[in-house]
């Protein structure tokens, strides 16, 4: 299994990175990358799934967090990890105040605990 994730370096250059099943047959990082990519999608933006993504842009305008959609995403991906928690946090330093940011706490099947911040 494989997917692609967009990575931004410290200079703002964006590149695509291929993520594959690891040598032990675990797909944890494939699904984690897919989760992050879906979190960055606007609702209905996916060419394959009409119900993927979150209404982030309209949520900023309305000042209402898209908690329902992040809950659905957490339910959809939780079966691929030992533990998965997605919560909205204050914006990261260096990002505009209107940039929604999510913290993802995940425990993989190998026992690795990750804490990731995803500005949307």
Secondary structure by P-SEA (a helix, b strand, c coil): ccbbbbbbccccbbbbbbbcccccccaaaaaaaaaaaaaaccccccccccccccaaaaaaaacccaaaaaaaaaaaccccccbbbbbbbcccccccccbbbbbbbbbccccbbbbbbbcc
